[in-house]
Amino acid sequence: MLDKLTAPNLRVYAVWVPILWSDWRLAVSRGTTRLPDERVSHFWDADGTLVRAYSQVLQLSDARPAWDVYLLFDRNARWGR
């Protein structure tokens, strides 16, 4: 998909989280090769803080972590509470 979206100001933030037994740090380093684009920043969330926070924001049940979630925002989006 990134091959088709050629805008140089596009930013992608990929957060890797250990949800499955195979989701350990080495697998993540291999997984980053799936998004070999300079517009992509990769992050490792070892304790799942982000998936728990997004579960609340997206109003998912506490037992269901927000993973394999894709969120798109316009450049004018503002974050707040």
PyMOL commands that set and color helices and strands:
alter all, ss='L'
color gray80, all
select helices_A, chain A and resi 25-34+49-57
alter helices_A, ss='H'
color red, helices_A
select strands_A, chain A and resi 12-16+40-44
alter strands_A, ss='S'
color yellow, strands_A
deselect
rebuild
show_as cartoon
